[in-house]
Amino acid sequence: MHFCLTGQYTPRALNAILENPTTDRQEAARKLVEAAGGKLISMFSVAADGPGVLVIFDVPDPSAAPAISGLTVTAGTLQNVKLTRLFTQDEIKQVRQNAAKLRSSYTPPGS
């Protein structure tokens, strides 16, 4: 399952990065995701809302994603973290097919 994690670096993390500006945060992210049985798809630095990151990763166990995001928060690395489940187009096709089957079972408000 694919997930997108976004967040801003904490002041403590930014100070540590400035002390060692060649630090490889992508490698740190890769190690964490791989330890959870997953694969790092991509990682970008972002400037919106303060220096931060956008990480896309794939993990077979959906409970691993909140564990990964929680660890980055409790370690003091990131704040304002958002974790979003991403769906492939094949997965969305299945969702749409399921919704079409269920449509007749649902009564909207006011009906």
N, CA and C atoms as a LAMMPS dump frame, in Angstrom:
ITEM: TIMESTEP
0
ITEM: NUMBER OF ATOMS
333
ITEM: BOX BOUNDS ff ff ff
-5.0000000000000000e+02 5.0000000000000000e+02
-5.0000000000000000e+02 5.0000000000000000e+02
-5.0000000000000000e+02 5.0000000000000000e+02
ITEM: ATOMS id mol type element x y z
1 1 1 N 0.833 -1.165 0
2 1 2 C 0 0 0
3 1 3 C 0.888 1.243 0
4 2 1 N 0.499 2.176 -0.823
5 2 2 C 1.275 3.408 -0.955
6 2 3 C 0.765 4.486 0.002
7 3 1 N 1.71 5.227 0.561
8 3 2 C 1.386 6.315 1.475
9 3 3 C 2.235 7.529 1.132
10 4 1 N 1.696 8.698 1.462
11 4 2 C 2.425 9.957 1.337
12 4 3 C 2.496 10.578 2.727
13 5 1 N 3.698 10.85 3.183
14 5 2 C 3.919 11.491 4.466
15 5 3 C 4.492 12.87 4.204
16 6 1 N 3.873 13.883 4.789
17 6 2 C 4.423 15.232 4.707
18 6 3 C 4.591 15.759 6.123
19 7 1 N 5.558 16.631 6.299
20 7 2 C 5.775 17.236 7.605
21 7 3 C 6.876 18.271 7.532
22 8 1 N 6.966 19.059 8.595
23 8 2 C 8.02 20.065 8.692
24 8 3 C 9.035 19.603 9.723
25 9 1 N 10.296 19.908 9.451
26 9 2 C 11.341 19.599 10.411
27 9 3 C 11.155 20.434 11.665
28 10 1 N 11.423 19.846 12.812
29 10 2 C 11.389 20.583 14.071
30 10 3 C 12.627 21.481 14.138
31 11 1 N 12.595 22.524 14.971
32 11 2 C 13.804 23.349 15.125
33 11 3 C 15.019 22.527 15.532
34 12 1 N 14.813 21.556 16.406
35 12 2 C 15.936 20.686 16.828
36 12 3 C 16.536 19.937 15.638
37 13 1 N 15.665 19.386 14.79
38 13 2 C 16.143 18.643 13.62
39 13 3 C 16.851 19.577 12.639
40 14 1 N 16.302 20.78 12.446
41 14 2 C 16.937 21.747 11.539
42 14 3 C 18.322 22.141 12.035
43 15 1 N 18.46 22.337 13.331
44 15 2 C 19.78 22.663 13.881
45 15 3 C 20.768 21.527 13.656
46 16 1 N 20.318 20.296 13.832
47 16 2 C 21.194 19.142 13.606
48 16 3 C 21.599 19.048 12.133
49 17 1 N 20.664 19.331 11.237
50 17 2 C 20.964 19.306 9.804
51 17 3 C 21.958 20.413 9.451
52 18 1 N 21.787 21.594 10.04
53 18 2 C 22.716 22.704 9.768
54 18 3 C 24.119 22.414 10.298
55 19 1 N 24.209 21.662 11.388
56 19 2 C 25.514 21.284 11.919
57 19 3 C 26.223 20.302 10.995
58 20 1 N 25.445 19.531 10.267
59 20 2 C 26.001 18.558 9.317
60 20 3 C 25.188 18.654 8.027
61 21 1 N 25.431 19.685 7.203
62 21 2 C 24.585 19.933 6.03
63 21 3 C 24.649 18.855 4.952
64 22 1 N 25.594 17.949 5.017
65 22 2 C 25.66 16.881 4.015
66 22 3 C 24.951 15.609 4.477
67 23 1 N 24.258 15.697 5.621
68 23 2 C 23.542 14.523 6.121
69 23 3 C 22.543 14.029 5.074
70 24 1 N 22.415 12.732 4.963
71 24 2 C 21.55 12.118 3.946
72 24 3 C 20.236 11.672 4.59
73 25 1 N 19.263 12.557 4.618
74 25 2 C 17.975 12.236 5.214
75 25 3 C 17.214 11.202 4.389
76 26 1 N 17.48 11.163 3.086
77 26 2 C 16.811 10.158 2.249
78 26 3 C 17.254 8.758 2.642
79 27 1 N 18.522 8.594 2.945
80 27 2 C 19.013 7.277 3.364
81 27 3 C 18.387 6.888 4.703
82 28 1 N 18.24 7.851 5.601
83 28 2 C 17.598 7.569 6.886
84 28 3 C 16.145 7.138 6.676
85 29 1 N 15.45 7.817 5.771
86 29 2 C 14.068 7.454 5.465
87 29 3 C 14.005 6.068 4.829
88 30 1 N 14.929 5.798 3.918
89 30 2 C 14.963 4.489 3.25
90 30 3 C 15.142 3.365 4.279
91 31 1 N 16.068 3.548 5.211
92 31 2 C 16.328 2.523 6.232
93 31 3 C 15.086 2.265 7.079
94 32 1 N 14.389 3.327 7.461
95 32 2 C 13.195 3.177 8.286
96 32 3 C 12.095 2.433 7.531
97 33 1 N 11.842 2.835 6.3
98 33 2 C 10.785 2.195 5.507
99 33 3 C 11.139 0.74 5.222
100 34 1 N 12.384 0.475 4.895
101 34 2 C 12.8 -0.908 4.62
102 34 3 C 12.73 -1.77 5.875
103 35 1 N 13.02 -1.188 7.043
104 35 2 C 12.909 -1.94 8.298
105 35 3 C 11.464 -2.351 8.559
106 36 1 N 10.525 -1.586 8.012
107 36 2 C 9.101 -1.904 8.132
108 36 3 C 8.632 -2.838 7.017
109 37 1 N 9.567 -3.321 6.201
110 37 2 C 9.221 -4.24 5.123
111 37 3 C 8.783 -3.551 3.855
112 38 1 N 9.004 -2.239 3.775
113 38 2 C 8.532 -1.477 2.633
114 38 3 C 9.632 -0.997 1.713
115 39 1 N 9.235 -0.092 0.825
116 39 2 C 10.15 0.466 -0.163
117 39 3 C 9.911 1.971 -0.246
118 40 1 N 10.999 2.73 -0.202
119 40 2 C 10.92 4.171 -0.397
120 40 3 C 10.758 4.433 -1.886
121 41 1 N 9.691 5.108 -2.269
122 41 2 C 9.429 5.407 -3.678
123 41 3 C 10.109 6.711 -4.065
124 42 1 N 9.885 7.764 -3.284
125 42 2 C 10.532 9.05 -3.569
126 42 3 C 10.48 9.922 -2.326
127 43 1 N 11.373 10.904 -2.308
128 43 2 C 11.433 11.842 -1.195
129 43 3 C 11.819 13.202 -1.749
130 44 1 N 11.077 14.216 -1.336
131 44 2 C 11.328 15.578 -1.797
132 44 3 C 11.405 16.516 -0.607
133 45 1 N 12.218 17.533 -0.726
134 45 2 C 12.221 18.618 0.247
135 45 3 C 11.182 19.629 -0.197
136 46 1 N 10.492 20.217 0.777
137 46 2 C 9.478 21.219 0.473
138 46 3 C 9.709 22.441 1.344
139 47 1 N 9.306 23.586 0.837
140 47 2 C 9.485 24.835 1.577
141 47 3 C 8.182 25.372 2.13
142 48 1 N 7.054 24.818 1.715
143 48 2 C 5.748 25.295 2.183
144 48 3 C 5.616 25.057 3.683
145 49 1 N 5.138 26.059 4.402
146 49 2 C 4.915 25.966 5.847
147 49 3 C 6.192 25.671 6.635
148 50 1 N 7.335 26.019 6.088
149 50 2 C 8.608 25.777 6.759
150 50 3 C 9.352 24.637 6.111
151 51 1 N 10.636 24.526 6.364
152 51 2 C 11.409 23.448 5.735
153 51 3 C 10.843 22.084 6.126
154 52 1 N 10.569 21.273 5.123
155 52 2 C 9.984 19.98 5.401
156 52 3 C 10.238 18.967 4.315
157 53 1 N 9.47 17.897 4.379
158 53 2 C 9.639 16.79 3.449
159 53 3 C 8.291 16.281 2.959
160 54 1 N 8.34 15.619 1.821
161 54 2 C 7.236 14.856 1.26
162 54 3 C 7.841 13.51 0.882
163 55 1 N 7.343 12.455 1.499
164 55 2 C 7.894 11.115 1.286
165 55 3 C 6.787 10.203 0.792
166 56 1 N 7.053 9.491 -0.289
167 56 2 C 6.112 8.495 -0.798
168 56 3 C 6.762 7.133 -0.618
169 57 1 N 6.011 6.235 0.034
170 57 2 C 6.561 4.907 0.291
171 57 3 C 5.482 3.851 0.159
172 58 1 N 5.929 2.618 0.014
173 58 2 C 5.035 1.475 -0.162
174 58 3 C 5.342 0.476 0.948
175 59 1 N 4.323 0.079 1.699
176 59 2 C 4.481 -0.935 2.734
177 59 3 C 3.383 -1.983 2.581
178 60 1 N 3.72 -3.261 2.8
179 60 2 C 2.708 -4.309 2.647
180 60 3 C 1.688 -4.318 3.782
181 61 1 N 2.095 -3.878 4.967
182 61 2 C 1.223 -3.873 6.137
183 61 3 C 0.775 -2.438 6.408
184 62 1 N -0.527 -2.146 6.283
185 62 2 C -0.977 -0.764 6.457
186 62 3 C -0.703 -0.197 7.847
187 63 1 N -0.536 -1.044 8.86
188 63 2 C -0.244 -0.532 10.199
189 63 3 C 1.182 -0.019 10.314
190 64 1 N 2.031 -0.355 9.355
191 64 2 C 3.414 0.125 9.381
192 64 3 C 3.484 1.627 9.084
193 65 1 N 2.567 2.134 8.28
194 65 2 C 2.62 3.552 7.89
195 65 3 C 2.445 4.486 9.087
196 66 1 N 1.41 4.31 9.942
197 66 2 C 1.323 5.19 11.099
198 66 3 C 2.458 4.956 12.1
199 67 1 N 3.015 3.756 12.133
200 67 2 C 4.167 3.513 12.998
201 67 3 C 5.358 4.335 12.522
202 68 1 N 5.549 4.392 11.206
203 68 2 C 6.645 5.18 10.635
204 68 3 C 6.442 6.663 10.933
205 69 1 N 5.246 7.168 10.677
206 69 2 C 5.009 8.596 10.905
207 69 3 C 5.097 8.927 12.388
208 70 1 N 4.569 8.07 13.233
209 70 2 C 4.644 8.301 14.67
210 70 3 C 6.064 8.333 15.19
211 71 1 N 6.893 7.467 14.648
212 71 2 C 8.295 7.428 15.065
213 71 3 C 9.016 8.725 14.71
214 72 1 N 8.727 9.275 13.544
215 72 2 C 9.391 10.529 13.157
216 72 3 C 8.973 11.68 14.074
217 73 1 N 7.745 11.614 14.582
218 73 2 C 7.271 12.655 15.509
219 73 3 C 7.884 12.452 16.895
220 74 1 N 7.805 11.237 17.416
221 74 2 C 8.31 10.99 18.77
222 74 3 C 9.826 11.134 18.86
223 75 1 N 10.52 10.939 17.744
224 75 2 C 11.976 11.133 17.729
225 75 3 C 12.346 12.609 17.678
226 76 1 N 11.341 13.468 17.472
227 76 2 C 11.603 14.898 17.433
228 76 3 C 12.093 15.402 16.086
229 77 1 N 11.902 14.609 15.043
230 77 2 C 12.367 14.996 13.715
231 77 3 C 11.361 15.863 12.978
232 78 1 N 10.093 15.45 12.994
233 78 2 C 9.059 16.147 12.225
234 78 3 C 7.912 16.599 13.116
235 79 1 N 7.244 17.636 12.652
236 79 2 C 6.023 18.125 13.282
237 79 3 C 5.002 18.41 12.188
238 80 1 N 3.757 18.59 12.579
239 80 2 C 2.677 18.842 11.618
240 80 3 C 2.637 17.767 10.534
241 81 1 N 2.769 16.545 10.952
242 81 2 C 2.83 15.419 10.013
243 81 3 C 1.432 15.067 9.521
244 82 1 N 1.355 14.795 8.229
245 82 2 C 0.124 14.295 7.613
246 82 3 C 0.472 13.012 6.881
247 83 1 N -0.351 12.003 7.086
248 83 2 C -0.152 10.715 6.439
249 83 3 C -1.379 10.433 5.589
250 84 1 N -1.167 10.196 4.316
251 84 2 C -2.263 9.977 3.375
252 84 3 C -2.074 8.654 2.665
253 85 1 N -3.12 7.845 2.661
254 85 2 C -3.096 6.596 1.892
255 85 3 C -3.293 6.96 0.427
256 86 1 N -2.412 6.464 -0.422
257 86 2 C -2.516 6.691 -1.857
258 86 3 C -3.058 5.428 -2.517
259 87 1 N -3.858 5.609 -3.547
260 87 2 C -4.439 4.476 -4.257
261 87 3 C -3.938 4.455 -5.69
262 88 1 N -3.527 3.286 -6.154
263 88 2 C -3.147 3.143 -7.556
264 88 3 C -4.413 3.218 -8.399
265 89 1 N -4.267 3.396 -9.672
266 89 2 C -5.436 3.451 -10.546
267 89 3 C -6.169 2.12 -10.578
268 90 1 N -5.451 1.009 -10.464
269 90 2 C -6.107 -0.297 -10.391
270 90 3 C -6.933 -0.418 -9.109
271 91 1 N -6.396 0.1 -7.991
272 91 2 C -7.145 0.062 -6.733
273 91 3 C -8.393 0.932 -6.818
274 92 1 N -8.278 2.084 -7.428
275 92 2 C -9.433 2.976 -7.574
276 92 3 C -10.496 2.332 -8.459
277 93 1 N -10.072 1.618 -9.47
278 93 2 C -11.022 0.91 -10.329
279 93 3 C -11.84 -0.084 -9.489
280 94 1 N -11.171 -0.791 -8.591
281 94 2 C -11.863 -1.739 -7.709
282 94 3 C -12.806 -1.001 -6.759
283 95 1 N -12.365 0.13 -6.234
284 95 2 C -13.222 0.939 -5.354
285 95 3 C -14.486 1.364 -6.092
286 96 1 N -14.323 1.822 -7.317
287 96 2 C -15.483 2.266 -8.107
288 96 3 C -16.441 1.113 -8.385
289 97 1 N -15.877 -0.056 -8.682
290 97 2 C -16.712 -1.224 -8.933
291 97 3 C -17.492 -1.607 -7.675
292 98 1 N -16.826 -1.54 -6.521
293 98 2 C -17.503 -1.844 -5.257
294 98 3 C -18.599 -0.821 -4.97
295 99 1 N -18.313 0.447 -5.217
296 99 2 C -19.308 1.494 -4.992
297 99 3 C -20.526 1.291 -5.892
298 100 1 N -20.3 0.903 -7.127
299 100 2 C -21.415 0.669 -8.057
300 100 3 C -22.302 -0.474 -7.554
301 101 1 N -21.694 -1.527 -6.989
302 101 2 C -22.459 -2.65 -6.454
303 101 3 C -23.267 -2.243 -5.223
304 102 1 N -22.717 -1.364 -4.418
305 102 2 C -23.368 -0.957 -3.166
306 102 3 C -24.388 0.156 -3.335
307 103 1 N -24.364 0.818 -4.46
308 103 2 C -25.193 2.016 -4.691
309 103 3 C -26.66 1.808 -4.318
310 104 1 N -27.244 0.709 -4.71
311 104 2 C -28.679 0.475 -4.47
312 104 3 C -28.99 0.212 -2.994
313 105 1 N -27.981 -0.057 -2.176
314 105 2 C -28.183 -0.329 -0.751
315 105 3 C -28.189 0.928 0.104
316 106 1 N -27.837 2.051 -0.461
317 106 2 C -27.682 3.29 0.306
318 106 3 C -28.848 4.231 0.082
319 107 1 N -29.343 4.786 1.188
320 107 2 C -30.404 5.782 1.119
321 107 3 C -29.828 7.111 1.589
322 108 1 N -29.723 8.103 0.695
323 108 2 C -29.17 9.403 1.099
324 108 3 C -30.143 10.182 1.988
325 109 1 N -29.623 11.15 2.742
326 109 2 C -30.506 11.954 3.59
327 109 3 C -31.613 12.614 2.774
328 110 1 N -32.795 12.68 3.352
329 110 2 C -33.92 13.328 2.684
330 110 3 C -34.644 12.442 1.691
331 111 1 N -34.266 11.211 1.574
332 111 2 C -34.918 10.308 0.61
333 111 3 C -35.866 9.363 1.302
